[in-house]
């Protein structure tokens, strides 16, 4: 979905890509600027090299950024705001957030042991429904 929504916004020329993925962040507080740099790096890895980190987390971030951020930064951040504008107003964020939270708690970080079969079944249903939604949003 990230590729589908944003790939056409990525400039073809490498020098233009650099500007696109490295917009001016000097007006942001240092912590916020560093956070944006990490997101921009992951978006670049995802959109250019197609090997980004934690795609479900990045999709969640794109949806949240679009629906909550009012700051105009430009570059890839404006592309995210534009590309996910309609989707951010749907229930997709809450669906992805549930999948992301389950992934972090039970799978990626294993903060809790997954021994409840019904919980696992419901999570798989949510994941399948979420993936279907992502795939069918065209």
N, C-alpha and C positions, 0 to 999 in steps of 0.2 A: 504494500500500500504506500509506503514511503517513496519507493522508487516510482510508482505510478503517479503519485501526486506531485513530485518535485523534480523528476529527472529532466523535464523539458526546460526548467528554469536554470539549470547548470550551464554556464557558458562553455563553449567548445574549446576556446583557447586557454592554455594553462595559465597565462598571466592574468586573464580575466577571472579564471577560477579562483586564483589566490585572493583577489579582491572580494570575490563573492563569499568565500568561506572565512575571510578575515576582515570583517567590517570594523570600522572605528569604534572601539569600546572605551575610549578615554574618559567619556563622561560618566561611566559607571563606577560605583565603588569597587575596590580591588577584588573583594570576594565574589561579587556579582559578575565582574568582568572575567575572572578565572572560570567561573561556572559556565558562562556563555562560550568561552574558548573551548572548554571540554565538549560541550554540546555541538559546536561547530565542527570540531575535529571528528566526532563520531558521525555527524551528518556527511562530512566529506568522505570518510571511509565507506560509508554506506552508499552514497550516490556515485562516487567516482570509482572506488576500488571494489565496491560491492562486498565488503567484508567488515561491516560495522559491528559494534559490540551491542549485545543485548537488544535485539530489534524490537521486542515487545515493550521494553522500557523506553526505547527511543520513540516508538509510536505513541505511547502514553504521554511522554514529554511533549511531543508535537501537538497533541490534542489539548493538553493542559496549557501549554504556552499560548496557543491560539485563543483559548477562551478566557485566559486570566491576565495576559500581559497587555498593557496599554502603551508601553514604551516603543517608540519607533527606532529601530537600530539599523535596518537595511540589510542588504546582502541576503544570505541564506535565511536569516531570521524573518525578513519580510516575505520571502518565498514560503516559509512555513505558515506564516499568518494567512497568506493568500490561499495556499494550497489546501489548508485544512479548515478554512472558514466555515464551510457548510457542515462538514463532519463534526466539528467541535460543538455545534449546537444540537447534535443528536445524542442519543444514549450510548454511543460507542465508547465514550470516555469511561463511563461507569462499568461497562462490560470489560474493557481492557484493564481497568484498575483492579477488578476482582481477579482476573487471570494473573496479572502482575504480582499482586499481593500473595496469592497462593503459591506462585512460582518461587517467590523470595522466601516465604516462610517454610514451605515443605520440600522444595526441590533444590533450588540453587544454594541456599544457605543452611538448609535443614535445621532451622531453629526449633522445629517441633517434629516429632516422629509421626509419620503418617501411617497409623494403624487402623483407622476407621474406614472400613470398606465403603460405607455409604457416602462419606465425605469425599473419598477418592472418586467414586462414581459421579457424584454431582460436579466435581471439579472437571472431570473429563468431558461431561456434557457441556459445561460452560465453555471450556476451551474449544470444543468442536463447533459450538454455536458462534463463538467469537471469530474463529477462523473462517467460518462460512460467511459471516457478515463482512469481514475484511475482504474476502475474495469476491463477494458479490457487489461490493460498493464500486461501481465503475462509472 
